[in-house]
Amino acid sequence: MTKKINWGLYFSVVSINLTSFITGAAYSWTSPVIPKLNNPEKIADNPFGRLITPFEESWLASLISVGAAIGPILSAIVVDKIGRKKTLLVLTIPMIIPNLVLAFAKNINLYYFSRFFLGLGIGSVYSIVPIYVGEIAEDTNRGTLGCCISVMYVFGTVFCFIIGPLLTIKSLCLVLVVPAVLFVLIASFYVPESPYYLLMVGRKEEAEVALRKLRKSFDEKELEEMTKNVELSKSVKIKFGEIVKSRIIRKGVMIGSGLIFFQQCSGITVIVAYMQSIFEASGSSLKPEICAIIIGMIQLSTNLVTSQLIDRLGRRILLLGSLIGMFLSHVLLGLYFWLKINHFHNIVSHLFWVPVCSLIFYFIMFTTGVGPVSWSMLGEIFPTHVRSHASTFVCCFCSVFGFFLTLFFPNLAQIMGLGFTFWGFAGCCLVGVGFVWRVVPETRGKSLLEIQQILEYGSIKN
């Protein structure tokens, strides 16, 4: 018997993750744009009429993370007041206006402000989308649907890698306005609000209507369990002292922050932002933009595979395999650049394949575990009453850390050399293996209530 696809649920998840597509495109925007701003042969196409400096380059790449650190704070203020969907709709405005400004700006300061305000909008994506998806998903497909944020993020990245080199900066920015407008139209009319949120504000009838849209068949027991979960959460006051005392919240924040910390320490933000520049430094015979497209396509394919494996193999095994694989990739990539910088030309000439193959392997490993699984678990591990606040903290932490990594990467690469920089990423991945092994629980097939019991008691209580 063929299993029927829950089209209403999947449509809502994909639609809400149009914001993830925008986020991926925003972060990878610098990869095709910075080479255009540094190309002396096409100075006529440069909106500034001059080449940008390394200082300006690093700020263009990193300012989006500053805005992304503040975005979750803004969303946390309203997400439990106006709802998950409406918050995303409001914060789509900072995704539309900055791209319009970037399309016509001729001043580097306008680029700075636009990248910062774009970050305000996309920063809310990582704090709200995992919450929304975690709340509307079923226990059997929460992992798969949670991976959609990573799939759509990579889709946006690949999209920018492919069309970025072909378009002018102005055309690229105008094209990136389209998915934001599309999201506003679809979400406004066809995507339901989270039933959990509707129950939190006492709108049980609307919660039932939303749940009917999200399920093939309505189950009264599921609504009752949601109601029970919300009522238990409401009985706990959100005070700093209570949060510090709560084992569930402490452990949830530790797991969420730890996963995002090691995700960022694996170098993903830096590698995406400086993809073409890294390939140019490697001296690969392939064009940097072609290498970026190849890796992006492989990353997208692997994400799709991971979304099918996460609810079959579980979270822990994917995280562990991912971190070990990225460790090996960084060790090999670091060795290549160390040999190149230290003028081992005879050896390097035979290792021309290493940069491309290492980064391909890196992205395969990243997208089979740490990339999608970390965000998927972020929508699972926090109690309902602190989910938005805890997710905000983790996302701010992620963005601040990503900002410093992206800002100082060119300086680190210049001072330490690319070899030692990638070896540093390798060391962080190895520490991450120990963290996942000792701290992160398996959540496959568990309800949100069961996951809270595991965090508090170490097992499910009858």
N, C-alpha and C positions, 0 to 999 in steps of 0.2 A: 504493500500500500504506500503510495507516494505521500510524503509529508507536505501538508499545505504550508505555503509561505505566508507569514503574517505581514502582509503588504503595508497595512497602516502603521505598524511599528517601525518597519524598515524605512518607509518613506519619511517618517518623522525624524529618525536618526540621521539619515543622509541629508535631509533638508537643513537641520540645525547645524550640521557639520560643514555647510557651505562657509561658515565662519572659520573653520579650521583650514579650508582651502585658501581663504584670504590670508590667514596667518602664515601658512607655508610660503605663499608667494611673496609676502612682505619681508620675511626673513631672508629669502634667497634673492631678492631684488638686487642686492648689492653685487652678487656674483656676476651678472652680465652688465650692470651699470658702471661699476668702478672701472673695468677695463675701457669702457667708452670715455669716461672722464679722464683717463690716463693715456689716451691714444693721440700722440702728436701728429699722426698722419690724417686724422679726421677732426681737427680742431674746429672746423666749421660746424660740425654737428654737436659740439660741446656747448651746453646752454650758458656756461660761464665764460666762454671764449678763451679759456686758459686751462692748463693741467692742474689737477688738485694735488695738494701736498699729502705726505703720509699721515700727518696729523689730522687733516680733514677727512681722509679716507677712513681712519679708525673711528672717528666720531660719527660718520655716516652709517657705519656698520653697527655701532654700539648704542646709539641714542634710542633706537627702537626698544631696547631692553630696559632703558630707564622708564619710558612710558609704560612698558608692560609690567613694571614693578608697582606702579601706582594704579593701573587699571583695575586689578583685583580688589583694591581697597574701595574704589568708587563703586564697583559692582556689589561688594559685600554690604554696603550701606542700604541698597535698595532691593537686593535679590529676594529677601524674605518679606518685603513689603509689597512689591508690585509683581513678583513672580520671576521664574527663570527665563521664560520666553520674552516677556516684555523688556527685561533688563538687557538681553542681547540685542533686541530691536533698537533700543535707545542708544546702546553703545556701538551700533553699526555706523552711526553718524561720523564718529572719529575715524572710521575706516574709509568713508567715501570722500569727505572734504580734503584730507591730506593728499590723496592721490590726484585730485583735481588741481591742487596747488602745485604739486610736484610736476605735473604735466606742463605748466606754464611758467614756473619760477625761473629766474635768471640769476638769483642770488643764493650763495651757499648757506646763508643764515635761514632763508626760507626752507631750504632742504632740511636743515637741522630741526627746525620747529615742526615741519611736516612729519618727519620720521618719529619725533617724540610723540606727537599727538596720534599718529597711527598706532604707536605702541599702547596708548591708553585704551584704544578699542580692542586690539588683539589680546591685550593682557587679560581682559575679562573672559576670553574664550576658554583659556585653560582652567579657570576657576569655576565657570558655570556649566560648560558643555559636559564635563565628566559627571557633574551632579545630576544634570537633566537626564543624561543617558542612563546613569546608574539607577535613577528613580523610575524610569518608564520601562526598563528592560525586564525580561523574565529571568528567573534564576538559572535557566538552562542556556541562555544566550547572552548573558550580561558581559562576559569576556569578549565574545565576538563583536558585539555592538560597541563595547568600550574601545575596541581597536580602531573603530571607524574614524576617531579623531586623528589617529596617526596616519591612516590610509589617506584621508582627505588632505592632511597637512603635506604629505609627500606628493600627492597629486598636484597641489598648488606649487610646490617646489619644482617638480618636473616641468610643469606648465611654463614657469618663469625661465627655467633653463633652456627650454626649447624655443620659445618665441622671443625671449629677451635679446639674444644676439641678432635676430632678424629685424627687430623693430627699433625705431628711435626711442629715446627715453620718454618723449612726450606720448607717443603712441602706446608704449607699454603701460604707462600710468593710466591712460584712459581706458585701456582694455581691462585693467584690474578693478575699475569701478563697477563693471558689469556684474560680477558674482555677488557683490555687496547689495546692489539694487535688487537682483534676483532673489537673494535671501529675504529681504524685507517684504517683497511681494508674496512669496510662498509661505513664509512663516506667519505673516499677518492673517492669512485666510485659511490655511490648510493644516497647520501644525497645532495640536492641542497643548495646553499647559500641563505641567507635571501633576499627576494625581496626588502625590505626596504634598506638594505645596498647597493645592486646593484643600486638602484635609487639614493642613496646618492652620489655615485661615477660616476654617469652619464652613467650607462650601462643599459639603459631602455630595450633594446631588450633581454638581458640576464635575466632581472627581469621578463619579460613576460614569458620566457621559464621556469624559476623557479616556477612562479605562476601556470603555466599550470600543472607542475608536482605535485603541492601541492593541487590542486582542482579537483573535479570530472568534473566540467565544467568551462571554463574560462569566467570571467565576466570583461568586459572592464571598467565598472564603479568602480570596486574594485581597479583596477590598477590606475585609475584616482584619486581616493581618497587617495591612498598611495602616489602618486606623489604630490598631494596637501599638504599632511601632511609633506612630506620631504621638499618641497619648503618653507613652512612656517617656518620650523625649521632652514633651512639654512639662513633665513633672520635675525636670531638672533645670535649675536656674543657671543661666549663662553668666557666671562670675569667674574672675580670674582665679580666685582661690579654689573654686570647685573644679575648674579645668586642671589646675596643678594636681589636685588630689585624685582626679579621675584616672584610673589605670587605663581605661579604654581610650580616652582622648590622648593621654600622654603617649601611649604606644602607637596610636594611629598617626599622630603628628611625627613621631620618630620614624615610622615606616615610610610615610609619605615624603617627608623631607629627605630621608636617606636615599630613597629611590631616585628622586629628582636630582639630588646632589651628585650621585654617581652617574646619572644620565648626562648631566652637564659636564662633569669631569671626564667623561669619555671623549669630549671635544666636539660634540655634534654641532653646537651653535657656531663655533669657530670654523669648522670645516665647511659647513654650508655657506657661511658668509664669504669665505675666502677661497671657495672651490677652484675657480679659474686661476687665481693667483698661486695657489699651491701647485697646480699642474704646470704653470709657467716656470716656477722655481725648480721643478723636477727635471725640466728639459725633455719631457716626453715628446716623441715624434708625432703623436696625435695632437690635433688642435685642442686647446683647453676647453672650449665650449662643447666640443664633441664628447670629450671625456666626461664632462659634467652631465650631459644628456644621457650617456650610457649608464652612468652610475645612478642617476635619478630614475631611469626606467627599471633598473634592477631593484632599486629600493622600493619602488611602487609595487612591483611583482611580489617581492618578499613580504611586504606588509599585507597583501591580500592573502597570501598563504598563512601567515601568522594568525590572521583573524579567524581562520578555520581550525587552527591547531590549539588555540588558547583554552577552549572549553573541552578539548580532548586530552591534551597532555598536562594541562595545569599551568599555573603561573610560575612556580618556583623553578621547574626544570628549564623553562624558556629563559628566565632571567639568568640562571647560572651559566647555561650554554652561551648566551649572548655576551656576558662579561668576559668569559674565558676567550671566546673568539676575538673580541675587540682587543684584548690584551695582546694576543699573538699578532694581530694586524699592526698595532702601534709599534711593537718591538721591531718588526720587519721594516716598517716605514721609517722609523727612527734610525735603524742601521743604514738604510740606503742614503738618507740625507747626511748622516755622520761621515760615511765614506766619501760622499760627493764634496762636502765642505772641506774635508781633509785631503782632497786631491788624489784619491785612489782611483784615478781615471781608468786604468786597465780593468779594474773590477767593476766599476760603475757602468762601463760601456757594455758589459754583458748582463747587467741587471736593469736594462731599460724598461722592462716589463713590470718591475716591482711597484712603482707608485700607483699605476692604474689597478693592478691586481690587488694590492693591499687595501686600497680604498674601496674597491668593489667588495672584497671580503668583509671589510669593516662595516659597510652599510648593510650587507646581508645579515651580519651578526647583530647590528644595532636594531634592525627592523624585525628580527625574530624574537626579541625579548625586551631589552631596556626601553626602547622607543615606545612601542604601543602598550606594553604590559604595565608600565609605570603609570601612565595616564588612566588606563582601565581600572587599576586598583585604587586610584585616587577617588573614584566615585563609589567605592565599596567600603572603605575602612573607617569612615567617620560616622558617628551617630547623627540622626536627622537634625537635632536641635543645634549642632555646632558644625554641620557639614559645610555651610557657606563660609563661616569664619575660619575653620581649619584649612579649607581649600585655598582661601585667600592668603593665609600665612605661607603655605607651601608654594603657591604660585609666585608670590612676591619674592620669596627666597630664591626660587628658580631664576626669575628675571634679573635680580640684582647680581647673582652669581654669573649668569650669562653675560651681563653687561661688562663686568670686569674682565672676564675671559676674552671677550671679543675686542674690548678696548686695548688691552695690553698684549694681545697675541703678536702683533707686528713687532713690538718692542722685545718681547720674550724671544721671538724667532731671531731677531737681530743680535741680541746679547748672548743668549744661550746656544743659538743655532737650532734649526728645525729638528735635528736629530734628538737632542736632549728634551726639546718641547714635547715631541711625540712619545718619548720614553716616560715623561712625566704623566701623560695621559694613560700610558700602559700601567704604571704603578697604581693609579687611582682605580682602574678596572680590577686589578688584582685584590685591592682592599675591598672593593664592592662585592667580590665573590664571597668573602668572609661575612660581610654584612647580611647578604641574602640568606646564606646558609644558617646563620645563627638567629636572625631576627624576623625575617619575613615569613608569615604563615601561608598555607595553601588555602585559597578561597574558591576554588573551582566547584560549581554546583551548589554553593551555599547561599541561603537567603541572607538579606541584609541583617536580619535579626540574629541568625546563626553566626555570622561573622563577628558581630559585637560580642557574643558569648565567648567565641574563641579568643578574642583579644583580652577579655576580662578574666576568664577562667582557664584558658588554655585548651578548652574543649567545649562541645555543645552540651548544654544542660537540658534534660528532659523536663 
